[in-house]
Amino acid sequence: MQNLHVSIIGAGLGGLCLAQGLARAGIDFDVYERDARTDSRVQGYRLRIDASGQAALAHCLPPDLYALFQHSCSPHDRPGAMLDAQLRPLPQRASATWRLDDADAPPDRSAHRQTLREI
């Protein structure tokens, strides 16, 4: 049987998480990205990572990088508001979907996109 080698097209957060998971599993891969650097263009500021996303990151990232992810997230004691470019509330993105104190799952976290991409 031949060794498995994966080509990942795009070094966005999903492609980079896949690369980390493959590395952790000992699978060879290449990542192809048109941007010259991780900070070549602005790609948003923060994103919400729910319990499922946190579990996926814990599975894919080495423990030290997962700990860095956890420490780099913004703490939450209440949901944030979702606003458009004119600072009007976005009702279709209700902040009530944030989980803050669910005993069965870790609370949602707010991650800085650039930091997460660098991790």
C-alpha positions in Angstrom: 0.0 0.0 0.0 1.2 3.5 -0.8 1.7 6.1 1.8 -1.1 8.6 2.0 -0.3 12.2 1.0 -2.9 15.0 1.1 -2.9 18.3 -0.7 -4.8 21.1 1.0 -5.9 23.9 -1.2 -6.3 27.0 0.9 -4.7 28.0 4.2 -7.9 29.4 5.8 -8.8 28.3 9.2 -10.4 25.1 8.0 -7.4 24.1 5.8 -4.9 24.9 8.6 -6.9 22.9 11.2 -7.0 20.0 8.7 -3.2 20.3 8.4 -2.7 20.2 12.1 -5.0 17.1 12.4 -3.1 15.4 9.6 0.3 16.2 11.2 -1.0 14.9 14.6 -2.0 11.7 12.8 1.3 11.3 11.1 -0.1 11.9 7.6 2.0 13.8 5.0 0.4 16.9 3.4 1.1 20.0 1.5 -0.8 23.3 2.0 -1.2 25.5 -1.1 -2.2 29.2 -0.5 -2.2 32.2 -2.8 -1.6 34.7 0.0 2.1 35.2 0.6 1.7 35.6 4.4 -0.9 34.8 7.1 -1.5 38.5 7.5 -1.6 39.4 3.7 -5.2 40.6 3.9 -7.8 41.4 6.6 -10.2 38.4 7.1 -12.4 39.6 9.9 -11.7 40.1 13.5 -13.2 37.5 15.8 -15.3 34.3 15.5 -17.3 32.3 17.9 -16.1 28.7 18.6 -18.9 26.6 20.2 -18.4 23.3 22.1 -18.2 21.2 18.9 -15.6 23.5 17.4 -13.5 23.4 20.6 -13.7 19.6 20.6 -12.5 19.5 17.0 -9.6 21.9 17.8 -8.7 19.8 20.8 -8.6 16.7 18.6 -6.6 18.3 15.8 -4.1 20.6 17.7 -1.2 19.5 19.8 -1.9 20.1 23.5 0.4 23.1 23.8 -1.3 24.8 20.8 -4.8 24.0 22.1 -3.8 25.6 25.4 -2.6 28.6 23.5 -5.9 28.8 21.7 -7.8 28.6 25.0 -5.7 31.4 26.6 -6.0 33.6 23.5 -9.8 33.6 23.5 -11.8 36.4 24.9 -13.6 35.6 28.2 -17.4 36.1 28.2 -19.7 36.9 31.0 -22.5 37.8 28.7 -23.3 37.5 25.0 -22.0 40.2 22.6 -24.1 42.1 20.1 -24.0 41.2 16.4 -23.9 44.5 14.4 -23.6 45.4 10.7 -21.2 48.0 9.3 -23.5 50.8 10.3 -23.7 49.4 13.9 -27.3 48.2 13.6 -28.2 45.0 15.4 -28.4 41.9 13.2 -31.5 40.0 14.3 -30.7 36.9 12.2 -27.6 36.4 14.3 -29.1 36.5 17.7 -26.6 36.7 20.5 -29.0 34.5 22.6 -27.4 31.5 20.9 -24.2 32.0 22.9 -23.7 29.4 25.5 -22.3 30.8 28.7 -23.1 28.5 31.5 -24.0 25.1 30.2 -22.9 22.4 32.6 -22.8 19.8 29.8 -20.5 21.8 27.5 -17.8 24.3 27.7 -18.9 27.9 27.1 -18.6 29.4 23.6 -15.4 31.3 23.1 -14.5 34.3 21.0 -11.3 33.7 19.1 -9.2 36.3 17.3 -9.0 35.1 13.7 -5.4 36.1 13.1 -4.2 34.5 16.3 -6.1 31.3 15.5 -4.6 31.3 12.0 -1.1 31.7 13.5 -1.7 28.8 16.0 
